């Protein structure tokens, strides 16, 4: 298995939270200790040191030592690992982290309290809550309104309920109660705007996204789908369908124009895409499975089959790409790349492949996963299977960028070589990066085909043309090769691909919705392949 929980285990700690009005958890009197995770892990000569956020004063951090976002996502990791492997240690960790997360949710005695169901973000090392962080975050106090941490709490509670429903019914009933409390907060704060639209960048845009984020709403949908699929709760199904309607409406662009069918993440912009929160397409695929929503399915397919291959050949999950609607290309404003973005692409691709029966998306998922093994601007692994460490990110300095030169073949084509080591790896390994690295590894462990492709991770050449972009990857150890071509042409085009060595290669030609048009095996050498209008083609040569 690629999944190694050791580093995340080292971030976990048990605490006994103090009595706090409006905050309690499952069997707190009988089981006074809960589990949480440290926010950051700083690299040093003797290993990693766990630290909190903000300035530290003695044992108190300006923000806190632990936060709801990471506790929730860590609970998802252990829940998924337990369900995949049956490991009792992961079951125990999932249960304790869910108990720790529930303590952060505000449960006031008066149901009219506007904070009911919301979640306090930060917690100090002794378990005291820190509703108002330094520096200030919004909402302030952190349980004062809709938030990312409310969305991620819903994600964890939903997946937790689905896992424990048949294992520990009393605990599952508790999780259900807390999830319904969180749903009440969503209805009160978010769905009161249901059906309202804003004009953003001259485009009608849904106003009922959680904290204006399709990304955040997508993460909540993952939990709601898990819960609804297990429980059959019609109330939850209605909330799921209403939130999914808003996320689906964030799909925009065509296979030929920006943003190429992407589900854009931010409800206040129709021009920006960022790489650190892209689970919404995968959530829409799950909505299709649970609710039969065809519009959600089509939006997931557009993001997976049109936008994502374009992103992969353009350099990967950068933090911020921007273009005016209808443009043929986007400008990278922030080239930092994180495990969050790489995992989000991978999970969304696999979820969409499962929901729609599009096998080529599994190949794309392997390409997205190759980011962790060296297909990135640093040209080096970002995940270590021996330790479970996922580094915090890759920065691209403002020093000389890509070397560009005209190619003798292919009019208008440009070859782009990234100098080796241009990207700078941040070797800290905090909770967020570790969690998303492990979520990616769990996904790969569940799909051996994608996992094998992910190890073909040494970047070779990226070629940008007026109508065709491509990338080639290699695995020097096994001799495996992969070429991905993405067309911006409005008609089918042919392209030459070099397949080195003697082993045959498999060619898959796909339309912009991921429908496979051709699938065949060809001999090695210089071969000619077709690329559908607005579609993508993969050429995979397995290694020894």
C-alpha positions as CSV (number, residue, x, y, z in Angstrom):
1,X,0.0,0.0,0.0
2,X,1.0,3.6,-0.6
3,X,-0.9,4.9,2.4
4,X,1.3,5.3,5.5
5,X,-0.4,6.9,8.5
6,X,2.8,7.3,10.6
7,X,3.3,11.1,10.1
8,X,-0.4,11.9,10.7
9,X,-0.3,9.6,13.8
10,X,2.5,11.8,15.1
11,X,0.3,14.9,14.7
12,X,-2.5,13.4,16.8
13,X,-2.8,14.1,20.5
14,X,-5.3,13.4,23.2
15,X,-6.7,16.2,25.4
16,X,-9.3,16.5,28.0
17,X,-11.3,19.6,27.1
18,X,-12.6,21.7,30.0
19,X,-16.3,22.2,30.8
20,X,-17.5,25.0,28.4
21,X,-21.0,26.3,28.0
22,X,-22.5,25.2,24.7
23,X,-19.8,22.6,24.0
24,X,-19.8,18.9,24.8
25,X,-19.4,15.6,22.9
26,X,-20.4,11.9,22.9
27,X,-20.0,10.3,26.4
28,X,-17.7,13.1,27.6
29,X,-18.3,12.2,31.3
30,X,-17.4,8.5,30.7
31,X,-14.6,9.2,28.2
32,X,-13.1,12.6,29.1
33,X,-10.3,12.4,26.5
34,X,-10.8,13.2,22.8
35,X,-8.3,13.4,20.0
36,X,-7.2,16.4,17.9
37,X,-4.3,17.1,15.5
38,X,-1.6,19.7,15.6
39,X,-2.0,22.3,12.8
40,X,1.7,22.6,11.6
41,X,4.8,20.5,11.7
42,X,8.1,22.4,11.2
43,X,11.0,20.5,9.6
44,X,14.3,20.5,11.6
45,X,17.6,18.6,11.8
46,X,16.1,16.2,14.3
47,X,12.7,15.7,12.6
48,X,9.5,17.5,12.9
49,X,8.2,19.8,15.7
50,X,4.5,20.2,16.1
51,X,3.3,23.8,16.4
52,X,0.2,25.9,16.4
53,X,-0.9,29.0,14.5
54,X,-0.1,32.7,15.2
55,X,2.3,34.1,17.8
56,X,2.9,31.9,20.8
57,X,2.8,33.2,24.4
58,X,3.8,30.4,26.8
59,X,1.4,27.6,26.0
60,X,-1.1,29.8,24.2
61,X,-1.1,30.4,20.5
62,X,-2.6,33.5,18.8
63,X,-4.8,31.3,16.7
64,X,-4.6,27.9,18.4
65,X,-2.9,24.6,18.4
66,X,-5.7,22.6,16.8
67,X,-8.4,23.6,14.3
68,X,-11.7,22.2,13.2
69,X,-10.8,22.1,9.5
70,X,-7.9,19.7,10.1
71,X,-9.6,17.6,12.8
72,X,-12.5,17.0,10.4
73,X,-10.4,16.1,7.4
74,X,-8.2,13.8,9.6
75,X,-11.3,12.1,10.8
76,X,-12.1,11.4,7.1
77,X,-8.7,9.9,6.5
78,X,-9.0,7.5,9.4
79,X,-12.6,6.7,8.5
80,X,-11.7,5.8,4.9
81,X,-8.6,3.9,6.0
82,X,-10.6,1.8,8.4
83,X,-13.3,1.1,5.8
84,X,-10.7,0.1,3.2
85,X,-8.5,-2.0,5.5
86,X,-10.5,-3.0,8.5
87,X,-7.8,-1.6,10.8
88,X,-9.0,-1.3,14.4
89,X,-6.5,1.4,15.1
90,X,-8.0,3.6,12.4
91,X,-11.5,2.9,13.6
92,X,-10.5,4.0,17.1
93,X,-8.7,7.1,15.7
94,X,-11.7,8.1,13.6
95,X,-14.1,7.7,16.5
96,X,-11.9,9.9,18.8
97,X,-11.4,12.6,16.2
98,X,-15.1,12.7,15.5
99,X,-15.7,13.1,19.2
100,X,-13.1,15.9,19.3
101,X,-14.7,17.6,16.3
102,X,-18.1,17.5,17.8
103,X,-16.8,19.3,20.9
104,X,-16.1,22.3,18.7
105,X,-19.7,22.5,17.5
106,X,-21.8,25.0,19.3
107,X,-24.9,23.4,21.0
108,X,-26.5,26.2,23.0
109,X,-29.3,25.5,25.4
110,X,-31.5,28.0,23.6
111,X,-32.3,26.8,20.1
112,X,-32.9,30.3,19.0
113,X,-29.2,31.1,19.4
114,X,-27.9,32.2,16.0
115,X,-24.7,30.2,16.6
116,X,-26.5,26.8,16.9
117,X,-24.8,24.2,14.8
118,X,-21.9,26.4,13.8
119,X,-18.3,25.4,14.7
120,X,-15.5,27.1,16.7
121,X,-12.4,26.9,14.6
122,X,-9.5,27.1,17.0
123,X,-8.5,25.3,20.2
124,X,-5.6,25.8,22.6
125,X,-3.3,23.0,23.7
126,X,-5.2,22.6,27.0
127,X,-8.5,22.2,25.2
128,X,-9.8,25.7,25.7
129,X,-11.7,27.2,22.8
130,X,-10.4,30.3,21.0
131,X,-13.5,31.7,19.1
132,X,-11.7,34.9,18.1
133,X,-8.3,34.3,16.7
134,X,-5.3,36.6,16.4
135,X,-5.0,37.6,13.6
136,X,-8.7,38.0,13.2
137,X,-10.5,35.5,10.9
138,X,-14.1,35.7,9.5
139,X,-16.6,35.0,10.8
140,X,-15.5,36.4,14.1
141,X,-16.3,34.7,16.5
142,X,-15.6,31.7,14.4
143,X,-19.0,30.1,15.2
144,X,-20.8,33.3,14.3
145,X,-21.8,32.2,10.8
146,X,-21.3,30.0,7.8
147,X,-17.7,28.9,7.3
148,X,-15.3,26.5,5.7
149,X,-15.1,24.7,9.0
150,X,-18.8,24.2,9.1
151,X,-18.7,22.6,5.6
152,X,-15.8,20.3,6.6
153,X,-17.6,19.3,9.8
154,X,-20.5,18.2,7.7
155,X,-18.1,16.2,5.5
156,X,-16.7,14.4,8.4
157,X,-19.9,13.8,10.3
158,X,-21.6,12.4,7.1
159,X,-18.8,10.0,6.3
160,X,-18.5,9.1,10.0
161,X,-22.2,8.3,10.2
162,X,-22.1,6.1,7.1
163,X,-19.1,4.2,8.6
164,X,-20.5,3.7,12.2
165,X,-24.2,3.1,11.4
166,X,-23.7,-0.6,11.3
167,X,-20.8,-0.7,13.8
168,X,-21.8,1.4,16.8
169,X,-25.4,2.5,16.4
170,X,-25.5,4.8,19.5
171,X,-22.4,6.7,18.2
172,X,-23.9,6.9,14.7
173,X,-27.1,8.3,16.2
174,X,-25.1,11.0,18.0
175,X,-23.3,11.9,14.7
176,X,-26.7,12.0,13.0
177,X,-28.0,14.5,15.6
178,X,-24.9,16.7,15.2
179,X,-25.1,16.5,11.4
180,X,-28.8,17.6,11.5
181,X,-27.8,20.5,13.8
182,X,-25.2,21.5,11.2
183,X,-27.8,21.2,8.5
184,X,-30.0,23.5,10.4
185,X,-27.3,26.1,10.4
186,X,-26.9,25.7,6.6
187,X,-30.7,26.2,6.1
188,X,-30.7,29.2,8.4
189,X,-27.6,30.9,7.0
190,X,-27.2,29.7,3.4
191,X,-30.4,28.2,2.1
192,X,-32.4,31.3,3.1
193,X,-30.8,32.7,-0.1
194,X,-31.9,29.7,-2.1
195,X,-33.1,30.8,-5.6
196,X,-31.4,34.1,-5.4
197,X,-28.8,35.1,-8.0
198,X,-26.1,37.7,-8.2
199,X,-24.6,39.3,-11.3
200,X,-20.9,38.5,-11.1
201,X,-18.6,39.3,-14.0
202,X,-21.8,39.9,-16.0
203,X,-23.0,36.3,-15.3
204,X,-25.9,35.2,-13.1
205,X,-24.3,33.4,-10.2
206,X,-26.0,31.4,-7.3
207,X,-26.0,33.3,-4.0
208,X,-26.6,30.1,-1.9
209,X,-23.1,28.6,-1.7
210,X,-21.6,28.1,1.8
211,X,-19.5,31.1,2.5
212,X,-19.7,31.9,-1.3
213,X,-17.6,28.8,-2.1
214,X,-18.5,26.1,-4.5
215,X,-15.3,24.4,-3.2
216,X,-16.5,24.5,0.4
217,X,-20.1,23.5,-0.6
218,X,-18.6,20.6,-2.5
219,X,-16.9,19.3,0.6
220,X,-20.1,19.5,2.6
221,X,-21.9,17.6,-0.2
222,X,-19.4,14.7,0.2
223,X,-20.6,14.3,3.7
224,X,-24.3,14.9,2.9
225,X,-24.1,12.2,0.1
226,X,-22.5,9.7,2.4
227,X,-25.1,10.3,5.1
228,X,-28.1,10.4,2.7
229,X,-27.0,7.3,0.9
230,X,-26.8,5.4,4.2
231,X,-29.7,6.9,6.0
232,X,-32.3,7.6,3.3
233,X,-33.0,10.9,5.2
234,X,-35.3,12.9,2.8
235,X,-34.7,16.1,4.6
236,X,-31.0,15.7,4.0
237,X,-31.6,14.8,0.4
238,X,-33.4,18.1,-0.1
239,X,-30.5,20.1,1.4
240,X,-28.1,18.1,-0.8
241,X,-30.1,18.8,-4.0
242,X,-30.4,22.5,-3.3
243,X,-26.7,22.9,-2.5
244,X,-25.8,20.8,-5.6
245,X,-27.9,23.1,-7.8
246,X,-25.7,26.0,-6.7
247,X,-22.4,24.1,-7.3
248,X,-23.6,22.9,-10.7
249,X,-24.4,26.5,-11.7
250,X,-20.7,27.3,-11.2
251,X,-19.8,25.2,-14.3
252,X,-18.7,27.5,-17.1
253,X,-16.8,27.8,-20.4
254,X,-16.6,25.4,-23.3
255,X,-14.1,22.8,-24.4
256,X,-12.4,25.6,-26.4
257,X,-12.7,28.6,-24.1
258,X,-11.8,29.4,-20.5
259,X,-12.4,27.9,-18.1
260,X,-13.1,24.9,-20.3
261,X,-16.1,23.5,-18.4
262,X,-14.5,23.9,-14.9
263,X,-16.7,24.1,-11.8
264,X,-15.3,27.4,-10.6
265,X,-14.6,27.6,-6.9
266,X,-15.6,31.1,-5.8
267,X,-19.1,32.5,-6.0
268,X,-17.9,36.1,-6.3
269,X,-15.8,35.5,-9.5
270,X,-16.4,33.8,-12.9
271,X,-12.8,34.4,-14.0
272,X,-10.7,32.7,-11.3
273,X,-9.8,29.1,-10.6
274,X,-7.6,28.1,-7.6
275,X,-6.1,24.7,-7.0
276,X,-6.4,24.3,-3.2
277,X,-10.1,23.3,-3.1
278,X,-11.3,21.3,-6.1
279,X,-13.4,18.5,-4.6
280,X,-16.7,20.0,-5.9
281,X,-16.7,18.0,-9.2
282,X,-16.2,14.7,-7.3
283,X,-19.0,15.8,-5.0
284,X,-21.3,16.4,-8.0
285,X,-20.5,12.9,-9.2
286,X,-21.6,11.5,-5.8
287,X,-24.8,13.7,-6.0
288,X,-25.6,12.0,-9.3
289,X,-25.1,8.6,-7.7
290,X,-27.3,9.3,-4.7
291,X,-29.9,11.6,-6.2
292,X,-29.8,10.9,-9.9
293,X,-29.1,14.5,-10.7
294,X,-28.2,14.6,-14.4
295,X,-27.1,18.2,-14.4
296,X,-24.7,17.5,-11.6
297,X,-23.3,14.5,-13.6
298,X,-22.8,16.7,-16.7
299,X,-21.0,19.4,-14.7
300,X,-18.7,16.7,-13.1
301,X,-17.9,15.3,-16.5
302,X,-17.1,18.7,-18.0
303,X,-14.7,19.5,-15.2
304,X,-13.1,16.1,-15.3
305,X,-12.9,15.6,-19.1
306,X,-12.4,19.1,-20.5
307,X,-10.9,21.4,-17.8
308,X,-8.7,18.9,-15.9
309,X,-6.7,17.5,-18.9
310,X,-6.2,21.1,-20.0
311,X,-4.9,22.0,-16.5
312,X,-2.6,18.9,-16.4
313,X,-0.9,19.7,-19.7
314,X,-0.7,23.4,-18.7
315,X,1.5,22.6,-15.7
316,X,-0.6,21.3,-12.8
317,X,-2.8,22.6,-9.9
318,X,-1.4,26.1,-9.4
319,X,-2.9,28.3,-6.7
320,X,-4.5,30.8,-9.1
321,X,-5.3,31.0,-12.8
322,X,-7.3,33.9,-14.2
323,X,-8.7,34.8,-17.6
324,X,-11.7,36.6,-19.0
325,X,-14.5,34.3,-20.0
326,X,-14.1,33.1,-23.6
327,X,-10.3,33.4,-23.6
328,X,-8.3,30.6,-25.1
329,X,-5.8,30.5,-22.3
330,X,-5.4,31.7,-18.7
331,X,-2.7,33.6,-16.8
332,X,-1.1,32.0,-13.8
333,X,-1.0,34.6,-11.1
334,X,0.1,32.3,-8.3
335,X,2.2,29.3,-9.3
336,X,2.4,27.7,-5.8
337,X,1.2,24.1,-5.9
338,X,-0.1,22.2,-2.9
339,X,-1.2,18.7,-2.1
340,X,-4.7,20.0,-1.6
341,X,-5.0,20.8,-5.3
342,X,-3.3,17.6,-6.5
343,X,-5.5,15.4,-4.4
344,X,-8.7,17.3,-5.3
345,X,-8.1,16.6,-9.0
346,X,-7.3,13.0,-8.4
347,X,-10.3,12.3,-6.2
348,X,-12.7,14.2,-8.4
349,X,-11.5,12.3,-11.5
350,X,-11.9,8.9,-9.8
351,X,-15.3,9.7,-8.4
352,X,-16.5,10.9,-11.8
353,X,-15.1,7.8,-13.5
354,X,-16.9,5.5,-11.0
355,X,-20.2,7.4,-11.3
356,X,-20.2,7.6,-15.1
357,X,-18.3,4.6,-16.4
358,X,-15.6,6.7,-18.2
359,X,-12.4,4.6,-17.9
360,X,-10.1,7.2,-19.5
361,X,-10.7,9.4,-16.4
362,X,-8.9,6.8,-14.3
363,X,-5.8,7.4,-16.5
364,X,-6.2,11.1,-16.0
365,X,-6.4,10.4,-12.2
366,X,-3.1,8.7,-12.4
367,X,-1.6,11.7,-14.2
368,X,-3.0,13.9,-11.4
369,X,-1.6,11.6,-8.8
370,X,1.9,11.7,-10.4
371,X,2.3,15.1,-8.8
372,X,3.1,13.4,-5.5
373,X,5.9,11.3,-7.1
374,X,7.7,13.9,-9.2
375,X,5.5,15.3,-11.9
376,X,5.6,18.8,-10.5
377,X,7.7,22.0,-10.9
378,X,10.3,20.8,-8.4
379,X,10.8,17.5,-10.3
380,X,10.9,15.6,-7.0
381,X,8.5,13.5,-4.9
382,X,6.2,15.4,-2.6
383,X,5.1,12.3,-0.7
384,X,7.2,9.7,1.0
385,X,5.6,6.3,1.4
386,X,8.2,5.2,3.9
387,X,7.2,7.9,6.4
388,X,3.8,9.2,5.3
389,X,5.1,12.7,5.0
390,X,3.6,15.0,2.4
391,X,5.5,18.3,2.1
392,X,3.7,21.6,2.5
393,X,4.0,22.8,-1.1
394,X,6.1,24.0,-4.1
395,X,6.9,27.6,-4.6
396,X,7.9,29.1,-8.0
397,X,10.2,32.0,-7.6
398,X,10.2,35.0,-9.9
399,X,13.6,34.0,-11.2
400,X,13.9,33.1,-14.9
401,X,10.9,30.9,-15.8
402,X,10.4,28.4,-18.5
403,X,12.7,28.3,-21.4
404,X,10.7,28.6,-24.7
405,X,11.9,27.8,-28.2
406,X,10.2,27.3,-31.5
407,X,9.9,23.8,-32.8
408,X,10.7,22.9,-36.4
409,X,7.5,20.9,-36.6
410,X,3.9,22.0,-35.8
411,X,3.2,25.6,-36.8
412,X,2.8,27.8,-33.8
413,X,4.0,25.1,-31.5
414,X,6.2,26.0,-28.5
415,X,8.3,23.6,-26.4
416,X,8.5,24.4,-22.8
417,X,11.3,23.0,-20.6
418,X,11.2,23.7,-16.9
419,X,14.7,23.9,-15.6
420,X,15.3,21.0,-13.1
421,X,14.7,22.1,-9.5
422,X,13.2,25.4,-10.5
423,X,10.4,24.8,-8.0
424,X,11.3,25.1,-4.3
425,X,9.9,22.5,-2.0
426,X,8.6,23.7,1.4
427,X,9.6,20.7,3.6
428,X,7.4,21.5,6.5
429,X,4.6,18.9,6.7
430,X,1.6,20.2,8.5
431,X,-1.8,18.6,8.9
432,X,-3.5,19.9,5.8
433,X,-0.8,18.7,3.4
434,X,-0.4,15.4,5.2
435,X,-4.1,14.8,5.2
436,X,-4.6,15.5,1.5
437,X,-1.5,13.5,0.6
438,X,-3.1,10.5,2.5
439,X,-6.5,11.0,0.9
440,X,-4.7,10.8,-2.4
441,X,-2.9,7.7,-1.5
442,X,-6.1,6.0,-0.2
443,X,-7.7,6.8,-3.5
444,X,-4.7,5.3,-5.4
445,X,-4.6,2.3,-3.2
446,X,-8.3,1.7,-4.2
447,X,-7.4,1.9,-7.9
448,X,-4.3,0.0,-8.9
449,X,-4.5,1.2,-12.6
450,X,-4.4,4.9,-11.5
451,X,-1.7,4.0,-9.0
452,X,0.5,2.5,-11.6
453,X,0.2,5.5,-13.9
454,X,0.9,7.8,-11.0
455,X,4.4,6.3,-10.7
456,X,5.2,7.4,-14.3
457,X,6.2,10.7,-12.8
458,X,9.4,12.1,-14.4
459,X,8.3,15.1,-16.5
460,X,9.8,15.0,-20.0
461,X,8.4,17.6,-22.4
462,X,5.4,19.9,-22.5
463,X,4.4,21.3,-25.9
464,X,2.0,24.2,-26.3
465,X,0.6,24.9,-29.8
466,X,-2.2,27.1,-31.0
467,X,-4.6,24.2,-31.0
468,X,-2.8,21.3,-29.3
469,X,-1.2,21.0,-25.9
470,X,0.7,17.9,-24.8
471,X,2.8,16.5,-22.0
472,X,5.0,13.3,-21.8
473,X,6.0,11.5,-18.6
474,X,8.5,8.6,-18.0
475,X,9.5,6.2,-15.4
476,X,13.2,5.5,-15.9
477,X,13.1,2.5,-13.5
478,X,10.5,0.6,-15.5
479,X,10.6,2.1,-18.9
480,X,7.0,3.1,-18.7
481,X,5.9,6.2,-20.7
482,X,2.7,8.2,-21.0
483,X,1.7,11.0,-23.3
484,X,-1.4,13.2,-22.8
485,X,-2.7,15.4,-25.6
486,X,-5.4,18.0,-25.2
487,X,-7.0,19.7,-28.3
488,X,-8.4,23.2,-28.6
489,X,-9.3,22.6,-32.2
490,X,-12.9,22.6,-33.4
491,X,-12.4,19.5,-35.5
492,X,-10.5,16.2,-35.1
493,X,-6.8,16.5,-35.6
494,X,-3.9,14.1,-35.9
495,X,-0.7,14.3,-33.9
496,X,2.6,12.3,-33.9
497,X,3.7,10.6,-30.7
498,X,7.0,8.9,-30.0
499,X,6.7,5.6,-28.2
500,X,10.2,4.6,-27.2
501,X,11.5,1.1,-26.6
502,X,9.9,-2.1,-27.9
503,X,6.8,-2.5,-25.8
504,X,3.4,-1.7,-27.4
505,X,1.3,1.2,-26.2
506,X,-2.4,1.6,-25.6
507,X,-4.2,4.6,-27.2
508,X,-7.4,6.0,-25.9
509,X,-9.2,8.8,-27.8
510,X,-11.9,10.7,-25.9
511,X,-14.4,13.4,-26.5
512,X,-14.8,16.5,-24.3
513,X,-17.3,14.6,-22.0
514,X,-14.8,11.7,-21.5
515,X,-16.6,9.3,-23.8
516,X,-14.1,6.9,-25.3
517,X,-14.2,7.1,-29.1
518,X,-11.3,4.7,-29.9
519,X,-9.3,2.3,-27.8
520,X,-6.5,0.2,-29.4
521,X,-3.0,-1.2,-28.9
522,X,-0.2,-0.1,-31.3
523,X,3.4,-1.0,-31.8
524,X,6.2,1.2,-30.5
525,X,7.9,3.9,-32.6
526,X,6.7,7.1,-34.1
527,X,2.9,6.7,-34.3
528,X,0.1,9.0,-35.4
529,X,-3.0,9.4,-33.2
530,X,-6.2,11.3,-33.5
531,X,-7.3,13.9,-30.9
532,X,-11.1,14.7,-30.9
533,X,-12.2,18.3,-31.2
534,X,-12.0,19.7,-27.7
535,X,-11.1,16.3,-26.4
536,X,-8.0,14.4,-25.1
537,X,-6.0,11.4,-26.0
538,X,-3.7,9.3,-23.9
539,X,-0.9,7.0,-25.0
540,X,0.3,4.6,-22.3
541,X,3.2,2.3,-22.6
542,X,3.5,0.0,-19.5
543,X,6.9,-0.6,-18.0
544,X,8.6,-3.9,-17.2
